[in-house]
Amino acid sequence: MAAAVLAVVGAALVAGFALGVVRPVTAVSDSMTPTLPLDRRVHFEQGPVGAVERGDVVRIPVPWVPDGDLLTRVVAVGGDRVSSTAGATTLTLNGEPLVEPYLRDADRPSAFDFDVTVPDGRIFVMGDHRLNSRDSAMDPMGEEQGTVLATNVRAKVADSSDGFVLVCALGMLGVLMLAACLGLTIAALVTRGDARRAGTLAGRMSPPHGTS
């Protein structure tokens, strides 16, 4: 019974690790500097990413970048109103200045002016190097005002995050549990074999019925 429980739980943890394990990808542009410099190995949590929140760094396909996914940051989510005006030193999110300590140019929050209310289920994304980023701010007058479907997010950056460490730890725990399951199974088979051999030997040594 214990071996079966270990097998089921261990397999579940390993499967979860396989789906959520990080995949290294090299940043091919400087649109996310200084957070993710050009040519840095970036680790992504693969598989279902769950809820997408403001501040998440994600990999997502966008219609205005036909040659691959965009590595970018979620600035606003469904229901948010985000805007930028000429000369402003911060974006405005829901009527309040948006503090963004990760920007490469702290006083240049956008290369374009825009005022967008993000529809439910969509996100507004921008790179940390705002003056060199092919992001939502490039298309505020388009049909979707530069927003993209949140469900299109392929992966989240997990570099040096607690989530990355936790996923790896759970994966290792699953491997150890499967190893323990294998050990218990082998031990049970050996014990059963010994018991069978002992029974056979005892039967051979017992005197025939009706003899003294």
Order of alpha helices (4+ residues) and beta strands (2+ residues): alpha-beta-beta-beta-beta-beta-beta-beta-beta-beta-beta-beta-alpha
